[in-house]
Amino acid sequence: MTRAWRAGRHLARLLSIAAILARYDAVFPLERVNGTRWIVALFRIFRRRDRKLRDLRPGQRLALALQAMGPSFIKLGQALATRADLIGEEMSGDLAELQDRLPPFPTSEARAAIERELGKPVAELYAAFDDEPVAAASIAQVHFARTAEGEAVAVKVLRPGIAAAMARDLDFFAWLAQLAERWQPSLRRLKPVAVVETLADSVRIEMDLRLEAAAADELRENFAGDDGFRVPKIDWTRTARRVLTLERVGGIRADDRAGLLAAGFDLHDLLARAAANFFYQVFRDGFFHADMHPGNLFIAPDGALIAVDFGIMGRLDRASRFYLADMLVAFLNRDYRRVAEVHFEAGYVPRSQSLDNFAQAARAIGEPIFGRPLAEISLGRLLAQLFEVTEQFEMETQPQLLLLQKTMVLIEGIGRQLDPGTNMWLLARPLVEEWMRANRGPEARIADIVTQSAELVERLPVTLRRIEDVLTIIADEGGVPLHPDALEALAKRGAIDLVGLPLWIIAIALAAIAIALW
């Protein structure tokens, strides 16, 4: 495809999108883009003057428009819901309620996809298969079934043509992001291209149900032996790229307060379990369910939490977990200077910025939140506001934290529905502090030093061989002056490691001193 053809196709798509935005009186996102005011003015003429729409907030109207645009734009809206720094907190909350529901596609097409993927008739794969789907979303729909072995299962099948449609739309989003970074310098800090790439990675996983199965399996393995949290078992023999078969689970939806009370559950105890479970996923494992809306979390009769739908998962590396724990504990202690120090130490804020000014901004965020009753403190809202004020400090977007912030907001919503008088994050605070002591305290730091030293010792033979190579080269060339240019030349030849060399000189010197003293 030529560049001109691609641009022409995407421009035509942009006009059709603008028309839908106008129909729902939601063209305001285009107002932020230079050179589009004439388009906005033109399409405002055709906007729908529906009284019901006029009574809605802008974010609610945008959510309706995105639903009308199709599956890819529903996913985009859900991704934007994590970007309070980009769209504002109110609109972020409105898009977080965007429902990923579409009419089901014909069961005959679902059956055909299953047989095509698994290479056997549905009747041979399942002893019983319900024709009526129990759920239908933008990506797939789910049918209940029973295997020949008598196991109750749920069968997830991708929508026909969804992969090609998603690929077209992701190319369109990438094109828009590239234009934004090129022509809107103020948006570069928000990394629109990186955000689209993150969305594309998520969609690619959802387009291959084997990857979703693997994510579920990993999460299940992380909680092996924990009776308080369950993940359905994967039926790998009946799972392929477009079909996922897993254990059917039952229970009460996590937001069904009346049902849980009628069943005799202690809501405070359930919130404590949910908080602990989320803590283990984020801090212990660095791998968490990132789409924890009420429809994806159930309570089993014995009180265990059961998660479903693993198409969107988040990962945090060790450094990000340390940053998050340090920052949250500092906020909870209302130590705003420490909040600022954490951001500077992590390298998220350039050293050229003022630490004192950042601490002042953190106080402006934290005090209004922590000045509220304990039950109303929202760490998800705190993170959202923190991301909003980062532009003035040139703090780049951290994509790995966006899914986390969205998930925290979703879980807080469930918590407030269950027990408005309890703050689930305060229930998890002792676990975070204990993890901090175990992983950030003096003993942990000593253990890290010992581990790094052991790794250095393991590399010693390789380094000695490199030194021998250096001496050989010097001998072959009749002597090489060891000035910086010569060392750089040797490094390019692979003989030495300029970064590691000073450490090894120090290590060898210390070893020699120790031997002499001994």
C-alpha positions as CSV (number, residue, x, y, z in Angstrom):
1,M,0.0,0.0,0.0
2,T,1.5,3.4,-1.0
3,R,1.7,6.2,1.5
4,A,-0.7,8.3,-0.5
5,W,-3.3,5.5,-0.7
6,R,-3.0,4.9,3.1
7,A,-3.4,8.6,3.9
8,G,-6.4,8.9,1.6
9,R,-8.1,5.9,3.1
10,H,-7.5,7.2,6.6
11,L,-8.7,10.7,5.7
12,A,-11.9,9.3,4.4
13,R,-12.3,7.3,7.7
14,L,-11.6,10.4,9.7
15,L,-14.5,12.2,7.9
16,S,-16.9,9.4,8.7
17,I,-15.8,9.4,12.3
18,A,-16.3,13.1,12.5
19,A,-19.8,12.6,11.2
20,I,-20.6,10.1,13.9
21,L,-19.1,12.4,16.5
22,A,-21.3,15.3,15.2
23,R,-24.4,13.0,15.3
24,Y,-23.8,12.5,19.0
25,D,-22.7,16.1,19.7
26,A,-19.2,14.8,20.6
27,V,-16.9,16.7,18.2
28,F,-15.1,18.4,21.0
29,P,-12.0,16.0,20.8
30,L,-11.3,17.5,17.4
31,E,-11.2,21.0,18.8
32,R,-7.8,20.2,20.4
33,V,-6.2,19.4,17.0
34,N,-4.7,22.3,15.0
35,G,-6.2,22.8,11.6
36,T,-9.5,21.0,12.2
37,R,-11.7,23.9,13.3
38,W,-13.3,24.2,9.9
39,I,-14.2,20.5,10.1
40,V,-15.7,21.0,13.6
41,A,-17.7,24.0,12.5
42,L,-19.0,22.1,9.5
43,F,-20.1,19.0,11.4
44,R,-21.6,20.9,14.2
45,I,-24.3,21.9,11.7
46,F,-25.3,18.3,11.4
47,R,-25.2,17.4,15.1
48,R,-28.2,15.7,16.5
49,R,-30.3,18.1,18.6
50,D,-31.7,15.4,20.8
51,R,-32.8,16.6,24.3
52,K,-31.6,13.4,25.9
53,L,-28.1,14.0,24.4
54,R,-28.1,17.6,25.6
55,D,-28.6,16.4,29.2
56,L,-25.6,14.1,29.0
57,R,-22.1,15.0,30.0
58,P,-19.5,15.3,27.1
59,G,-17.9,12.0,28.2
60,Q,-21.2,10.2,28.1
61,R,-21.9,11.5,24.6
62,L,-18.5,10.4,23.5
63,A,-19.0,6.9,24.9
64,L,-22.2,6.6,22.8
65,A,-20.4,7.8,19.7
66,L,-17.5,5.3,20.3
67,Q,-20.0,2.4,20.7
68,A,-21.6,3.5,17.3
69,M,-18.2,3.3,15.6
70,G,-17.6,-0.3,16.5
71,P,-15.4,-2.8,18.4
72,S,-12.1,-1.1,17.9
73,F,-13.4,2.2,19.1
74,I,-14.9,0.6,22.2
75,K,-11.4,-0.7,23.0
76,L,-10.0,2.8,22.3
77,G,-12.5,4.3,24.7
78,Q,-11.6,1.9,27.4
79,A,-7.9,2.7,26.8
80,L,-8.6,6.4,27.0
81,A,-10.4,5.8,30.3
82,T,-7.0,5.3,31.8
83,R,-5.7,8.7,30.5
84,A,-7.1,11.2,33.0
85,D,-4.0,13.2,32.3
86,L,-5.1,13.5,28.7
87,I,-8.9,13.8,28.9
88,G,-9.6,14.9,32.4
89,E,-10.9,13.0,35.4
90,E,-14.7,13.4,34.7
91,M,-14.4,12.2,31.1
92,S,-12.1,9.4,32.2
93,G,-14.8,8.2,34.7
94,D,-17.5,8.4,32.0
95,L,-15.5,6.3,29.5
96,A,-14.7,3.8,32.3
97,E,-18.4,2.9,32.2
98,L,-18.2,2.2,28.4
99,Q,-20.0,-1.1,28.0
100,D,-18.3,-3.7,25.8
101,R,-21.5,-5.4,24.6
102,L,-22.7,-6.1,21.1
103,P,-25.5,-8.2,19.7
104,P,-24.5,-11.9,19.3
105,F,-23.4,-13.3,16.0
106,P,-25.2,-16.4,14.7
107,T,-24.5,-19.6,16.6
108,S,-24.0,-21.4,13.2
109,E,-20.9,-19.2,12.6
110,A,-19.6,-20.0,16.1
111,R,-20.0,-23.7,15.5
112,A,-18.3,-23.4,12.1
113,A,-15.3,-21.5,13.7
114,I,-15.0,-24.1,16.4
115,E,-14.9,-27.0,13.9
116,R,-12.5,-25.1,11.7
117,E,-10.1,-24.4,14.5
118,L,-10.2,-27.7,16.4
119,G,-10.6,-29.9,13.3
120,K,-13.5,-32.0,14.7
121,P,-17.4,-31.7,14.7
122,V,-18.8,-29.8,17.7
123,A,-20.8,-32.9,18.6
124,E,-17.6,-34.8,18.9
125,L,-15.9,-32.1,21.0
126,Y,-18.7,-31.4,23.3
127,A,-21.5,-33.7,24.6
128,A,-23.8,-30.7,24.8
129,F,-23.4,-27.2,23.4
130,D,-25.8,-24.3,24.2
131,D,-26.9,-22.5,21.0
132,E,-27.9,-19.3,23.0
133,P,-24.7,-17.4,24.0
134,V,-24.5,-16.2,27.6
135,A,-22.4,-13.2,26.7
136,A,-21.5,-11.2,23.6
137,A,-18.8,-8.5,23.5
138,S,-16.9,-6.7,20.8
139,I,-14.3,-9.3,20.4
140,A,-16.0,-12.6,21.1
141,Q,-19.0,-14.4,22.6
142,V,-19.4,-17.2,25.1
143,H,-21.4,-20.4,25.0
144,F,-21.9,-22.9,27.8
145,A,-21.2,-26.5,27.0
146,R,-20.4,-29.9,28.6
147,T,-17.6,-32.2,27.6
148,A,-17.9,-36.0,27.0
149,E,-16.1,-36.4,30.4
150,G,-19.0,-34.6,32.0
151,E,-17.2,-31.3,32.8
152,A,-19.1,-28.1,32.6
153,V,-17.2,-25.6,30.5
154,A,-17.5,-22.1,28.9
155,V,-16.5,-21.8,25.2
156,K,-15.3,-18.4,24.0
157,V,-15.3,-17.8,20.2
158,L,-13.9,-14.8,18.3
159,R,-16.3,-12.8,16.1
160,P,-16.0,-13.5,12.4
161,G,-13.8,-11.0,10.6
162,I,-12.8,-9.3,13.9
163,A,-9.1,-9.7,13.4
164,A,-9.0,-8.0,10.0
165,A,-11.3,-5.2,11.3
166,M,-9.1,-4.6,14.3
167,A,-5.9,-4.6,12.1
168,R,-7.4,-1.9,9.9
169,D,-8.5,0.3,12.8
170,L,-5.1,-0.1,14.6
171,D,-3.4,1.0,11.5
172,F,-5.7,4.1,11.5
173,F,-4.9,4.8,15.2
174,A,-1.2,4.5,14.5
175,W,-1.5,6.9,11.6
176,L,-3.3,9.4,13.8
177,A,-0.8,9.0,16.6
178,Q,2.1,9.6,14.3
179,L,0.5,12.8,13.0
180,A,-0.1,14.0,16.5
181,E,3.5,13.5,17.5
182,R,4.6,15.2,14.3
183,W,2.3,18.2,14.3
184,Q,1.3,18.6,18.0
185,P,4.6,18.9,20.0
186,S,2.7,19.4,23.2
187,L,1.3,15.9,22.9
188,R,4.6,14.1,22.5
189,R,5.0,13.9,26.3
190,L,1.8,11.8,26.3
191,K,3.4,9.3,24.0
192,P,0.4,8.7,21.7
193,V,2.4,6.3,19.5
194,A,3.4,4.3,22.6
195,V,-0.2,4.3,23.8
196,V,-1.4,2.9,20.5
197,E,1.3,0.3,20.6
198,T,0.2,-0.7,24.1
199,L,-3.4,-0.9,22.8
200,A,-2.2,-3.0,19.8
201,D,-0.3,-5.4,22.1
202,S,-3.5,-5.8,24.2
203,V,-5.6,-6.4,21.1
204,R,-3.1,-8.9,19.6
205,I,-3.5,-11.0,22.8
206,E,-7.2,-10.8,22.6
207,M,-7.1,-11.9,18.9
208,D,-5.2,-15.1,19.9
209,L,-7.2,-16.9,22.6
210,R,-4.2,-19.2,23.2
211,L,-2.5,-16.2,24.7
212,E,-5.5,-15.4,26.9
213,A,-5.4,-19.0,28.0
214,A,-1.7,-18.7,28.8
215,A,-2.4,-15.6,30.9
216,A,-5.1,-17.3,32.8
217,D,-2.9,-20.3,33.4
218,E,-0.1,-18.1,34.7
219,L,-2.4,-16.3,37.1
220,R,-3.8,-19.6,38.3
221,E,-0.3,-20.9,38.9
222,N,0.6,-17.8,40.9
223,F,-2.3,-18.5,43.3
224,A,-1.8,-22.3,43.5
225,G,-2.7,-23.4,47.1
226,D,-4.6,-20.2,47.8
227,D,-8.2,-21.2,48.4
228,G,-9.3,-17.5,48.6
229,F,-8.8,-16.8,44.9
230,R,-9.6,-19.0,41.9
231,V,-8.9,-18.9,38.2
232,P,-10.8,-21.3,35.9
233,K,-8.8,-24.3,34.6
234,I,-8.0,-24.2,30.9
235,D,-9.0,-27.1,28.7
236,W,-6.0,-27.0,26.4
237,T,-7.2,-29.8,24.1
238,R,-10.2,-27.7,23.1
239,T,-8.4,-24.4,22.8
240,A,-6.9,-22.8,19.7
241,R,-6.3,-19.3,18.2
242,R,-10.1,-18.5,17.8
243,V,-11.5,-20.8,20.4
244,L,-11.0,-20.9,24.2
245,T,-12.5,-23.6,26.4
246,L,-12.2,-23.3,30.2
247,E,-13.9,-24.5,33.3
248,R,-17.3,-23.1,33.9
249,V,-17.5,-21.1,37.2
250,G,-20.5,-19.9,39.1
251,G,-21.1,-17.4,41.9
252,I,-22.6,-14.1,42.8
253,R,-21.4,-11.0,40.9
254,A,-19.0,-8.9,43.1
255,D,-21.3,-5.8,42.8
256,D,-24.5,-7.7,43.8
257,R,-24.6,-6.3,47.3
258,A,-28.1,-7.5,48.0
259,G,-27.3,-11.0,46.8
260,L,-24.2,-11.3,48.8
261,L,-25.9,-10.1,52.0
262,A,-28.8,-12.6,51.4
263,A,-26.2,-15.3,51.0
264,G,-24.8,-14.4,54.5
265,F,-21.4,-12.9,53.4
266,D,-19.5,-10.4,55.5
267,L,-18.9,-7.6,53.1
268,H,-16.0,-6.1,55.1
269,D,-14.3,-9.5,55.0
270,L,-14.8,-9.8,51.2
271,L,-13.2,-6.3,50.7
272,A,-10.2,-7.3,52.9
273,R,-9.8,-10.4,50.7
274,A,-10.1,-8.4,47.5
275,A,-7.6,-5.9,48.7
276,A,-5.1,-8.6,49.7
277,N,-5.6,-10.4,46.4
278,F,-4.9,-7.3,44.4
279,F,-1.8,-6.6,46.5
280,Y,-0.5,-10.0,45.8
281,Q,-1.1,-9.7,42.0
282,V,0.6,-6.3,41.8
283,F,3.4,-6.4,44.3
284,R,4.2,-10.0,44.9
285,D,3.8,-11.2,41.3
286,G,3.9,-8.1,39.1
287,F,1.2,-9.7,37.0
288,F,-2.4,-8.5,37.4
289,H,-5.9,-8.8,36.0
290,A,-6.4,-5.4,34.3
291,D,-10.1,-5.6,33.4
292,M,-11.6,-6.2,36.8
293,H,-15.1,-4.8,36.3
294,P,-18.0,-6.4,38.2
295,G,-18.8,-8.7,35.4
296,N,-15.4,-10.3,35.6
297,L,-15.3,-11.0,39.3
298,F,-17.6,-13.5,41.2
299,I,-17.9,-14.7,44.8
300,A,-18.1,-18.5,45.2
301,P,-20.4,-20.1,47.8
302,D,-17.4,-20.6,50.1
303,G,-16.4,-17.0,49.8
304,A,-13.5,-17.4,47.4
305,L,-13.0,-14.7,44.7
306,I,-13.3,-16.0,41.1
307,A,-11.9,-14.1,38.2
308,V,-12.8,-14.5,34.5
309,D,-11.9,-13.0,31.1
310,F,-8.1,-12.7,30.9
311,G,-7.7,-10.8,27.6
312,I,-6.3,-7.7,29.3
313,M,-3.5,-8.3,31.8
314,G,-0.9,-5.9,33.2
315,R,2.7,-6.4,34.2
316,L,5.0,-4.4,36.4
317,D,8.7,-4.9,36.6
318,R,10.5,-4.9,39.9
319,A,11.6,-1.2,39.5
320,S,8.0,-0.1,38.8
321,R,6.8,-2.0,41.8
322,F,9.4,-0.3,44.1
323,Y,8.4,3.1,42.7
324,L,4.7,2.4,43.2
325,A,5.1,1.2,46.8
326,D,7.4,4.0,47.8
327,M,5.1,6.6,46.2
328,L,1.9,5.2,47.7
329,V,3.4,4.8,51.2
330,A,4.7,8.4,51.0
331,F,1.3,9.7,50.0
332,L,-0.5,7.7,52.7
333,N,2.0,9.2,55.2
334,R,1.4,12.7,53.6
335,D,5.2,13.0,53.2
336,Y,5.0,15.0,50.0
337,R,8.8,15.7,49.8
338,R,9.3,12.0,49.8
339,V,6.7,11.7,47.0
340,A,8.8,14.1,45.0
341,E,12.1,12.3,45.8
342,V,10.6,9.0,44.6
343,H,9.8,10.5,41.2
344,F,13.2,12.0,40.8
345,E,15.0,8.8,42.0
346,A,13.0,6.7,39.5
347,G,14.0,9.1,36.7
348,Y,10.4,9.9,35.9
349,V,11.0,13.6,36.4
350,P,14.1,15.3,34.9
351,R,16.7,16.6,37.4
352,S,16.3,20.0,35.8
353,Q,13.0,20.4,37.5
354,S,12.5,21.7,41.0
355,L,12.0,19.0,43.7
356,D,10.4,21.5,46.0
357,N,7.9,22.6,43.4
358,F,7.0,19.0,42.6
359,A,6.5,18.3,46.4
360,Q,4.2,21.4,46.4
361,A,2.2,20.0,43.5
362,A,2.0,16.6,45.3
363,R,0.6,18.3,48.4
364,A,-2.0,20.1,46.2
365,I,-3.1,16.7,45.0
366,G,-2.9,14.8,48.2
367,E,-4.4,17.1,50.8
368,P,-7.9,17.5,49.2
369,I,-8.1,13.7,48.9
370,F,-6.7,12.8,52.3
371,G,-8.8,15.5,53.9
372,R,-11.9,13.5,53.1
373,P,-13.4,10.8,55.3
374,L,-11.3,7.6,55.2
375,A,-14.0,5.7,53.3
376,E,-13.9,8.2,50.5
377,I,-10.1,8.2,49.9
378,S,-9.4,7.1,46.3
379,L,-5.9,6.1,45.4
380,G,-7.1,5.6,41.8
381,R,-8.2,9.2,41.8
382,L,-4.9,10.2,43.4
383,L,-3.0,8.6,40.6
384,A,-5.2,10.1,37.9
385,Q,-4.7,13.6,39.3
386,L,-0.9,13.0,39.6
387,F,-0.8,12.1,35.9
388,E,-2.8,15.2,35.1
389,V,-0.3,17.7,36.7
390,T,2.9,16.0,35.3
391,E,3.0,18.1,32.1
392,Q,4.5,21.1,33.8
393,F,7.3,19.0,35.2
394,E,8.1,17.3,31.9
395,M,7.2,13.9,33.3
396,E,6.8,11.4,30.5
397,T,3.8,9.0,30.5
398,Q,4.5,5.6,32.1
399,P,2.4,3.2,30.1
400,Q,3.0,0.3,32.5
401,L,1.1,2.3,35.2
402,L,-1.9,3.3,33.1
403,L,-3.6,-0.1,33.2
404,L,-2.9,-0.3,37.0
405,Q,-4.6,3.1,37.6
406,K,-7.6,2.0,35.5
407,T,-7.9,-1.3,37.5
408,M,-7.6,0.5,40.8
409,V,-10.6,2.7,39.8
410,L,-12.6,-0.3,38.8
411,I,-11.9,-2.1,42.0
412,E,-12.6,0.9,44.1
413,G,-16.0,1.2,42.4
414,I,-16.8,-2.4,43.4
415,G,-15.7,-1.7,46.9
416,R,-17.9,1.4,47.3
417,Q,-20.9,-0.5,46.0
418,L,-20.3,-3.3,48.5
419,D,-19.4,-1.3,51.6
420,P,-19.4,2.5,51.3
421,G,-18.0,2.8,54.8
422,T,-14.8,0.9,54.2
423,N,-11.7,1.9,52.3
424,M,-10.2,-1.3,50.9
425,W,-6.8,0.3,50.3
426,L,-6.4,1.0,54.0
427,L,-7.1,-2.7,54.5
428,A,-4.2,-3.5,52.2
429,R,-1.8,-0.9,53.7
430,P,-0.2,-3.3,56.3
431,L,0.6,-5.8,53.4
432,V,2.3,-3.0,51.4
433,E,4.3,-1.9,54.4
434,E,5.3,-5.5,55.2
435,W,6.4,-6.0,51.6
436,M,8.4,-2.8,51.7
437,R,10.2,-4.0,54.8
438,A,11.0,-7.3,53.2
439,N,12.0,-5.9,49.8
440,R,13.3,-2.4,50.5
441,G,14.7,-2.7,54.1
442,P,18.4,-3.1,55.1
443,E,18.3,-6.9,54.9
444,A,16.9,-6.8,51.4
445,R,19.5,-4.3,50.3
446,I,22.3,-6.5,51.7
447,A,20.8,-9.5,50.0
448,D,20.9,-7.5,46.7
449,I,24.5,-6.6,47.2
450,V,25.4,-10.3,47.9
451,T,23.5,-11.3,44.7
452,Q,25.3,-8.7,42.6
453,S,28.7,-9.7,44.1
454,A,28.0,-13.4,43.3
455,E,27.2,-12.4,39.7
456,L,30.4,-10.4,39.5
457,V,32.4,-13.5,40.7
458,E,30.7,-15.6,38.1
459,R,31.9,-13.2,35.4
460,L,35.5,-13.2,36.7
461,P,36.8,-16.0,34.4
462,V,35.3,-14.2,31.3
463,T,36.9,-10.9,32.4
464,L,40.3,-12.5,32.9
465,R,40.1,-14.0,29.4
466,R,39.3,-10.5,28.1
467,I,42.3,-9.1,29.9
468,E,44.4,-11.8,28.4
469,D,43.1,-10.9,24.9
470,V,44.0,-7.3,25.6
471,L,47.6,-8.2,26.5
472,T,47.8,-10.4,23.4
473,I,46.7,-7.6,21.2
474,I,49.2,-5.2,22.8
475,A,52.0,-7.8,22.3
476,D,51.0,-8.4,18.7
477,E,50.9,-4.7,17.9
478,G,54.2,-3.9,19.6
479,G,52.6,-2.1,22.4
480,V,49.4,0.1,22.6
481,P,49.3,3.3,24.7
482,L,46.5,2.9,27.1
483,H,44.9,6.3,26.5
484,P,41.1,6.7,26.1
485,D,41.1,6.4,22.3
486,A,43.0,3.1,22.5
487,L,40.7,1.7,25.2
488,E,37.7,2.6,23.0
489,A,39.3,0.9,20.0
490,L,39.8,-2.3,22.1
491,A,36.3,-2.2,23.3
492,K,35.0,-2.0,19.8
493,R,37.0,-5.2,19.0
494,G,35.1,-6.9,21.9
495,A,38.3,-7.3,24.0
496,I,37.1,-5.3,27.0
497,D,34.0,-4.0,28.6
498,L,34.5,-0.3,29.3
499,V,31.5,-0.2,31.7
500,G,32.6,-3.2,33.7
501,L,36.4,-2.6,33.6
502,P,36.6,-0.1,36.5
503,L,34.4,-2.4,38.7
504,W,36.8,-5.3,38.0
505,I,39.9,-3.2,38.8
506,I,38.3,-2.3,42.1
507,A,37.3,-5.9,42.8
508,I,40.7,-7.3,42.0
509,A,42.4,-4.5,44.1
510,L,40.1,-5.3,47.1
511,A,40.8,-9.0,46.7
512,A,44.6,-8.3,46.7
513,I,44.2,-6.2,49.8
514,A,42.2,-8.9,51.6
515,I,44.8,-11.5,50.7
516,A,47.6,-9.3,52.0
517,L,45.8,-8.6,55.3
518,W,45.0,-12.3,55.7
